[in-house]
Structure formats: C-alpha cells, structure tokens
Amino acid sequence: MSLDVSPKLLAEAEQGDIREEDFVDTVRTSLPYAYDLVASLATELRDGNAEFTDNQTPPPSERERGQLLRALASDAIRGSLERHFGIALAFQNCHRVAAFRPQSRDVETYGRFTSVRSQVLNQSPEFRDC
C-alpha cells in the first residue's frame, strides 16, 4: 500500500469527495521523502529565475526510491502535488524529478526534458534495475 489513509479520510471518501488538502497531508505523512523532494524543488523554482529545477541525486535507499516512484506514478498524487505547490512535474529514470512553472508545459525546455531523446540520453547502466 502506498498511502497510510486515516480511518477518517477513508470514511469521508466513502461518503463522497474529500478535501485535496487532506489528501496532500496524507501524501506528506505517507511518502515523506517524495513530498519533501517536491517541496524543495518547488521552493527552489519559486525563489529563482531558472526555467526549472531538478534533482539528480539518487535516493538514499530503496525505500525512498519506492516513495518517489509511487508518488510520480499515481496521477492523483502527482496532480495533487502539482496543484498544491503550483508547479508542473516531469520525471526521468528512477529519481530525476524536475519542477517547472505550470505555463512551461508549452515551452521548448519542458518538451526537451520530457522527450524520448532526453530519456534515452539520461540512461546509464546503474539505473537499469532501479
């Protein structure tokens, strides 16, 4: 299971829609490495002038790598993090996460980062089984 959902949040979901803030809080407590990484990239992007910020440091363990993969593979989690932090996320390999300004999805830099060419060029043998 990727998220530790409280009984209260589960009951709310069973009754209908839940508040996205409550969902994001569940992500924060369930996947702290992924949440903190995205938060730091969002802060760096907001405080700077770069078109994007990215992480190229591998997670310290498979546990953290798993958190990152679960967060970015889920449309609901990824979308909630993007809306919460006001960013657009892009992902390569097992850990290279980038934060872009939302309007950058239509810009060449975002397209280049998310291209199949960039994915191929960003490969290395140590990432084969990550």
PyMOL commands that place a pseudoatom at each C-alpha (Angstrom):
pseudoatom trace, name=CA, resn=MET, resi=1, chain=A, elem=C, hetatm=0, pos=[0.000, 0.000, 0.000]
pseudoatom trace, name=CA, resn=SER, resi=2, chain=A, elem=C, hetatm=0, pos=[1.430, 3.374, -0.902]
pseudoatom trace, name=CA, resn=LEU, resi=3, chain=A, elem=C, hetatm=0, pos=[-0.541, 5.649, 1.422]
pseudoatom trace, name=CA, resn=ASP, resi=4, chain=A, elem=C, hetatm=0, pos=[-1.404, 5.409, 5.097]
pseudoatom trace, name=CA, resn=VAL, resi=5, chain=A, elem=C, hetatm=0, pos=[-5.000, 6.587, 4.879]
pseudoatom trace, name=CA, resn=SER, resi=6, chain=A, elem=C, hetatm=0, pos=[-6.626, 7.509, 8.171]
pseudoatom trace, name=CA, resn=PRO, resi=7, chain=A, elem=C, hetatm=0, pos=[-9.986, 5.933, 9.021]
pseudoatom trace, name=CA, resn=LYS, resi=8, chain=A, elem=C, hetatm=0, pos=[-11.495, 9.435, 8.988]
pseudoatom trace, name=CA, resn=LEU, resi=9, chain=A, elem=C, hetatm=0, pos=[-10.259, 10.181, 5.458]
pseudoatom trace, name=CA, resn=LEU, resi=10, chain=A, elem=C, hetatm=0, pos=[-11.379, 6.763, 4.252]
pseudoatom trace, name=CA, resn=ALA, resi=11, chain=A, elem=C, hetatm=0, pos=[-14.867, 7.338, 5.708]
pseudoatom trace, name=CA, resn=GLU, resi=12, chain=A, elem=C, hetatm=0, pos=[-15.037, 10.746, 4.016]
pseudoatom trace, name=CA, resn=ALA, resi=13, chain=A, elem=C, hetatm=0, pos=[-14.005, 9.218, 0.690]
pseudoatom trace, name=CA, resn=GLU, resi=14, chain=A, elem=C, hetatm=0, pos=[-16.652, 6.543, 1.052]
pseudoatom trace, name=CA, resn=GLN, resi=15, chain=A, elem=C, hetatm=0, pos=[-19.276, 9.275, 1.543]
pseudoatom trace, name=CA, resn=GLY, resi=16, chain=A, elem=C, hetatm=0, pos=[-18.129, 11.408, -1.403]
pseudoatom trace, name=CA, resn=ASP, resi=17, chain=A, elem=C, hetatm=0, pos=[-15.405, 13.857, -2.301]
pseudoatom trace, name=CA, resn=ILE, resi=18, chain=A, elem=C, hetatm=0, pos=[-12.600, 14.710, 0.090]
pseudoatom trace, name=CA, resn=ARG, resi=19, chain=A, elem=C, hetatm=0, pos=[-10.658, 17.919, 0.506]
pseudoatom trace, name=CA, resn=GLU, resi=20, chain=A, elem=C, hetatm=0, pos=[-7.499, 17.897, -1.567]
pseudoatom trace, name=CA, resn=GLU, resi=21, chain=A, elem=C, hetatm=0, pos=[-5.608, 19.459, 1.364]
pseudoatom trace, name=CA, resn=ASP, resi=22, chain=A, elem=C, hetatm=0, pos=[-6.420, 16.351, 3.416]
pseudoatom trace, name=CA, resn=PHE, resi=23, chain=A, elem=C, hetatm=0, pos=[-5.201, 14.117, 0.611]
pseudoatom trace, name=CA, resn=VAL, resi=24, chain=A, elem=C, hetatm=0, pos=[-1.954, 16.094, 0.265]
pseudoatom trace, name=CA, resn=ASP, resi=25, chain=A, elem=C, hetatm=0, pos=[-1.437, 15.825, 4.016]
pseudoatom trace, name=CA, resn=THR, resi=26, chain=A, elem=C, hetatm=0, pos=[-1.820, 12.056, 3.708]
pseudoatom trace, name=CA, resn=VAL, resi=27, chain=A, elem=C, hetatm=0, pos=[0.785, 12.062, 0.936]
pseudoatom trace, name=CA, resn=ARG, resi=28, chain=A, elem=C, hetatm=0, pos=[3.109, 14.193, 3.096]
pseudoatom trace, name=CA, resn=THR, resi=29, chain=A, elem=C, hetatm=0, pos=[2.947, 11.778, 6.016]
pseudoatom trace, name=CA, resn=SER, resi=30, chain=A, elem=C, hetatm=0, pos=[2.898, 8.571, 3.934]
pseudoatom trace, name=CA, resn=LEU, resi=31, chain=A, elem=C, hetatm=0, pos=[5.594, 9.461, 1.402]
pseudoatom trace, name=CA, resn=PRO, resi=32, chain=A, elem=C, hetatm=0, pos=[7.787, 11.978, 3.265]
pseudoatom trace, name=CA, resn=TYR, resi=33, chain=A, elem=C, hetatm=0, pos=[10.847, 11.627, 1.042]
pseudoatom trace, name=CA, resn=ALA, resi=34, chain=A, elem=C, hetatm=0, pos=[8.865, 12.243, -2.148]
pseudoatom trace, name=CA, resn=TYR, resi=35, chain=A, elem=C, hetatm=0, pos=[6.876, 15.080, -0.598]
pseudoatom trace, name=CA, resn=ASP, resi=36, chain=A, elem=C, hetatm=0, pos=[9.985, 16.810, 0.782]
pseudoatom trace, name=CA, resn=LEU, resi=37, chain=A, elem=C, hetatm=0, pos=[11.852, 16.460, -2.514]
pseudoatom trace, name=CA, resn=VAL, resi=38, chain=A, elem=C, hetatm=0, pos=[8.992, 18.004, -4.490]
pseudoatom trace, name=CA, resn=ALA, resi=39, chain=A, elem=C, hetatm=0, pos=[8.608, 20.747, -1.857]
pseudoatom trace, name=CA, resn=SER, resi=40, chain=A, elem=C, hetatm=0, pos=[12.292, 21.624, -2.068]
pseudoatom trace, name=CA, resn=LEU, resi=41, chain=A, elem=C, hetatm=0, pos=[12.217, 21.737, -5.868]
pseudoatom trace, name=CA, resn=ALA, resi=42, chain=A, elem=C, hetatm=0, pos=[9.122, 23.969, -5.762]
pseudoatom trace, name=CA, resn=THR, resi=43, chain=A, elem=C, hetatm=0, pos=[10.803, 26.336, -3.300]
pseudoatom trace, name=CA, resn=GLU, resi=44, chain=A, elem=C, hetatm=0, pos=[13.978, 26.476, -5.365]
pseudoatom trace, name=CA, resn=LEU, resi=45, chain=A, elem=C, hetatm=0, pos=[11.944, 27.197, -8.507]
pseudoatom trace, name=CA, resn=ARG, resi=46, chain=A, elem=C, hetatm=0, pos=[9.858, 29.875, -6.803]
pseudoatom trace, name=CA, resn=ASP, resi=47, chain=A, elem=C, hetatm=0, pos=[12.914, 31.592, -5.316]
pseudoatom trace, name=CA, resn=GLY, resi=48, chain=A, elem=C, hetatm=0, pos=[14.967, 31.570, -8.507]
pseudoatom trace, name=CA, resn=ASN, resi=49, chain=A, elem=C, hetatm=0, pos=[14.862, 32.602, -12.135]
pseudoatom trace, name=CA, resn=ALA, resi=50, chain=A, elem=C, hetatm=0, pos=[15.640, 29.256, -13.756]
pseudoatom trace, name=CA, resn=GLU, resi=51, chain=A, elem=C, hetatm=0, pos=[13.171, 27.680, -16.159]
pseudoatom trace, name=CA, resn=PHE, resi=52, chain=A, elem=C, hetatm=0, pos=[13.156, 24.554, -13.994]
pseudoatom trace, name=CA, resn=THR, resi=53, chain=A, elem=C, hetatm=0, pos=[14.820, 22.917, -11.026]
pseudoatom trace, name=CA, resn=ASP, resi=54, chain=A, elem=C, hetatm=0, pos=[15.676, 19.268, -10.837]
pseudoatom trace, name=CA, resn=ASN, resi=55, chain=A, elem=C, hetatm=0, pos=[17.057, 16.560, -8.613]
pseudoatom trace, name=CA, resn=GLN, resi=56, chain=A, elem=C, hetatm=0, pos=[19.855, 14.367, -9.911]
pseudoatom trace, name=CA, resn=THR, resi=57, chain=A, elem=C, hetatm=0, pos=[20.840, 12.782, -6.592]
pseudoatom trace, name=CA, resn=PRO, resi=58, chain=A, elem=C, hetatm=0, pos=[19.704, 9.184, -6.145]
pseudoatom trace, name=CA, resn=PRO, resi=59, chain=A, elem=C, hetatm=0, pos=[17.527, 8.479, -3.104]
pseudoatom trace, name=CA, resn=PRO, resi=60, chain=A, elem=C, hetatm=0, pos=[19.458, 7.196, -0.082]
pseudoatom trace, name=CA, resn=SER, resi=61, chain=A, elem=C, hetatm=0, pos=[17.734, 3.795, -0.128]
pseudoatom trace, name=CA, resn=GLU, resi=62, chain=A, elem=C, hetatm=0, pos=[15.222, 1.667, -1.997]
pseudoatom trace, name=CA, resn=ARG, resi=63, chain=A, elem=C, hetatm=0, pos=[12.558, 2.750, 0.480]
pseudoatom trace, name=CA, resn=GLU, resi=64, chain=A, elem=C, hetatm=0, pos=[12.880, 6.395, -0.587]
pseudoatom trace, name=CA, resn=ARG, resi=65, chain=A, elem=C, hetatm=0, pos=[13.125, 5.395, -4.250]
pseudoatom trace, name=CA, resn=GLY, resi=66, chain=A, elem=C, hetatm=0, pos=[9.865, 3.483, -3.834]
pseudoatom trace, name=CA, resn=GLN, resi=67, chain=A, elem=C, hetatm=0, pos=[8.185, 6.546, -2.327]
pseudoatom trace, name=CA, resn=LEU, resi=68, chain=A, elem=C, hetatm=0, pos=[9.280, 8.662, -5.268]
pseudoatom trace, name=CA, resn=LEU, resi=69, chain=A, elem=C, hetatm=0, pos=[8.106, 6.133, -7.823]
pseudoatom trace, name=CA, resn=ARG, resi=70, chain=A, elem=C, hetatm=0, pos=[4.720, 5.716, -6.103]
pseudoatom trace, name=CA, resn=ALA, resi=71, chain=A, elem=C, hetatm=0, pos=[4.177, 9.474, -5.884]
pseudoatom trace, name=CA, resn=LEU, resi=72, chain=A, elem=C, hetatm=0, pos=[5.048, 10.167, -9.500]
pseudoatom trace, name=CA, resn=ALA, resi=73, chain=A, elem=C, hetatm=0, pos=[3.346, 7.097, -10.968]
pseudoatom trace, name=CA, resn=SER, resi=74, chain=A, elem=C, hetatm=0, pos=[-0.023, 7.991, -9.454]
pseudoatom trace, name=CA, resn=ASP, resi=75, chain=A, elem=C, hetatm=0, pos=[-1.979, 10.571, -11.430]
pseudoatom trace, name=CA, resn=ALA, resi=76, chain=A, elem=C, hetatm=0, pos=[-3.913, 11.547, -8.291]
pseudoatom trace, name=CA, resn=ILE, resi=77, chain=A, elem=C, hetatm=0, pos=[-0.814, 12.019, -6.122]
pseudoatom trace, name=CA, resn=ARG, resi=78, chain=A, elem=C, hetatm=0, pos=[1.244, 13.718, -8.801]
pseudoatom trace, name=CA, resn=GLY, resi=79, chain=A, elem=C, hetatm=0, pos=[-1.604, 16.045, -9.802]
pseudoatom trace, name=CA, resn=SER, resi=80, chain=A, elem=C, hetatm=0, pos=[-2.338, 16.960, -6.191]
pseudoatom trace, name=CA, resn=LEU, resi=81, chain=A, elem=C, hetatm=0, pos=[1.323, 17.774, -5.555]
pseudoatom trace, name=CA, resn=GLU, resi=82, chain=A, elem=C, hetatm=0, pos=[1.439, 19.897, -8.708]
pseudoatom trace, name=CA, resn=ARG, resi=83, chain=A, elem=C, hetatm=0, pos=[-1.646, 21.869, -7.669]
pseudoatom trace, name=CA, resn=HIS, resi=84, chain=A, elem=C, hetatm=0, pos=[-0.520, 22.149, -4.040]
pseudoatom trace, name=CA, resn=PHE, resi=85, chain=A, elem=C, hetatm=0, pos=[2.890, 23.574, -4.964]
pseudoatom trace, name=CA, resn=GLY, resi=86, chain=A, elem=C, hetatm=0, pos=[1.816, 25.396, -8.143]
pseudoatom trace, name=CA, resn=ILE, resi=87, chain=A, elem=C, hetatm=0, pos=[4.262, 23.553, -10.382]
pseudoatom trace, name=CA, resn=ALA, resi=88, chain=A, elem=C, hetatm=0, pos=[4.412, 21.095, -13.262]
pseudoatom trace, name=CA, resn=LEU, resi=89, chain=A, elem=C, hetatm=0, pos=[6.425, 17.943, -12.585]
pseudoatom trace, name=CA, resn=ALA, resi=90, chain=A, elem=C, hetatm=0, pos=[8.485, 15.943, -15.044]
pseudoatom trace, name=CA, resn=PHE, resi=91, chain=A, elem=C, hetatm=0, pos=[10.251, 12.661, -14.318]
pseudoatom trace, name=CA, resn=GLN, resi=92, chain=A, elem=C, hetatm=0, pos=[13.119, 10.656, -15.813]
pseudoatom trace, name=CA, resn=ASN, resi=93, chain=A, elem=C, hetatm=0, pos=[14.776, 7.438, -14.688]
pseudoatom trace, name=CA, resn=CYS, resi=94, chain=A, elem=C, hetatm=0, pos=[14.322, 6.417, -11.085]
pseudoatom trace, name=CA, resn=HIS, resi=95, chain=A, elem=C, hetatm=0, pos=[14.905, 9.734, -9.390]
pseudoatom trace, name=CA, resn=ARG, resi=96, chain=A, elem=C, hetatm=0, pos=[15.401, 12.690, -11.743]
pseudoatom trace, name=CA, resn=VAL, resi=97, chain=A, elem=C, hetatm=0, pos=[12.419, 14.834, -10.864]
pseudoatom trace, name=CA, resn=ALA, resi=98, chain=A, elem=C, hetatm=0, pos=[12.063, 18.333, -12.286]
pseudoatom trace, name=CA, resn=ALA, resi=99, chain=A, elem=C, hetatm=0, pos=[9.754, 21.154, -11.274]
pseudoatom trace, name=CA, resn=PHE, resi=100, chain=A, elem=C, hetatm=0, pos=[8.636, 23.584, -13.966]
pseudoatom trace, name=CA, resn=ARG, resi=101, chain=A, elem=C, hetatm=0, pos=[6.386, 26.599, -13.828]
pseudoatom trace, name=CA, resn=PRO, resi=102, chain=A, elem=C, hetatm=0, pos=[2.911, 25.413, -14.936]
pseudoatom trace, name=CA, resn=GLN, resi=103, chain=A, elem=C, hetatm=0, pos=[2.888, 27.609, -18.039]
pseudoatom trace, name=CA, resn=SER, resi=104, chain=A, elem=C, hetatm=0, pos=[6.169, 25.966, -19.124]
pseudoatom trace, name=CA, resn=ARG, resi=105, chain=A, elem=C, hetatm=0, pos=[4.424, 22.838, -20.403]
pseudoatom trace, name=CA, resn=ASP, resi=106, chain=A, elem=C, hetatm=0, pos=[4.136, 24.626, -23.745]
pseudoatom trace, name=CA, resn=VAL, resi=107, chain=A, elem=C, hetatm=0, pos=[7.780, 25.798, -23.729]
pseudoatom trace, name=CA, resn=GLU, resi=108, chain=A, elem=C, hetatm=0, pos=[10.691, 24.162, -25.556]
pseudoatom trace, name=CA, resn=THR, resi=109, chain=A, elem=C, hetatm=0, pos=[12.653, 23.410, -22.361]
pseudoatom trace, name=CA, resn=TYR, resi=110, chain=A, elem=C, hetatm=0, pos=[9.835, 21.281, -20.909]
pseudoatom trace, name=CA, resn=GLY, resi=111, chain=A, elem=C, hetatm=0, pos=[9.382, 19.496, -24.227]
pseudoatom trace, name=CA, resn=ARG, resi=112, chain=A, elem=C, hetatm=0, pos=[13.086, 18.802, -24.444]
pseudoatom trace, name=CA, resn=PHE, resi=113, chain=A, elem=C, hetatm=0, pos=[13.210, 17.462, -20.849]
pseudoatom trace, name=CA, resn=THR, resi=114, chain=A, elem=C, hetatm=0, pos=[10.252, 15.145, -21.427]
pseudoatom trace, name=CA, resn=SER, resi=115, chain=A, elem=C, hetatm=0, pos=[11.296, 13.983, -24.905]
pseudoatom trace, name=CA, resn=VAL, resi=116, chain=A, elem=C, hetatm=0, pos=[12.163, 10.407, -25.752]
pseudoatom trace, name=CA, resn=ARG, resi=117, chain=A, elem=C, hetatm=0, pos=[15.606, 11.637, -26.834]
pseudoatom trace, name=CA, resn=SER, resi=118, chain=A, elem=C, hetatm=0, pos=[16.292, 13.087, -23.373]
pseudoatom trace, name=CA, resn=GLN, resi=119, chain=A, elem=C, hetatm=0, pos=[15.052, 9.904, -21.738]
pseudoatom trace, name=CA, resn=VAL, resi=120, chain=A, elem=C, hetatm=0, pos=[17.467, 7.829, -23.818]
pseudoatom trace, name=CA, resn=LEU, resi=121, chain=A, elem=C, hetatm=0, pos=[20.369, 10.221, -23.220]
pseudoatom trace, name=CA, resn=ASN, resi=122, chain=A, elem=C, hetatm=0, pos=[19.712, 10.173, -19.459]
pseudoatom trace, name=CA, resn=GLN, resi=123, chain=A, elem=C, hetatm=0, pos=[20.223, 6.403, -19.183]
pseudoatom trace, name=CA, resn=SER, resi=124, chain=A, elem=C, hetatm=0, pos=[23.124, 4.638, -17.550]
pseudoatom trace, name=CA, resn=PRO, resi=125, chain=A, elem=C, hetatm=0, pos=[23.793, 1.020, -16.534]
pseudoatom trace, name=CA, resn=GLU, resi=126, chain=A, elem=C, hetatm=0, pos=[23.323, 1.706, -12.793]
pseudoatom trace, name=CA, resn=PHE, resi=127, chain=A, elem=C, hetatm=0, pos=[19.715, 2.786, -13.459]
pseudoatom trace, name=CA, resn=ARG, resi=128, chain=A, elem=C, hetatm=0, pos=[18.806, -0.393, -15.333]
pseudoatom trace, name=CA, resn=ASP, resi=129, chain=A, elem=C, hetatm=0, pos=[17.107, -2.082, -12.387]
pseudoatom trace, name=CA, resn=CYS, resi=130, chain=A, elem=C, hetatm=0, pos=[16.130, 0.868, -10.258]
for i in range(1, 130): cmd.bond("trace and resi %d" % i, "trace and resi %d" % (i + 1))
show_as sticks, trace
zoom trace
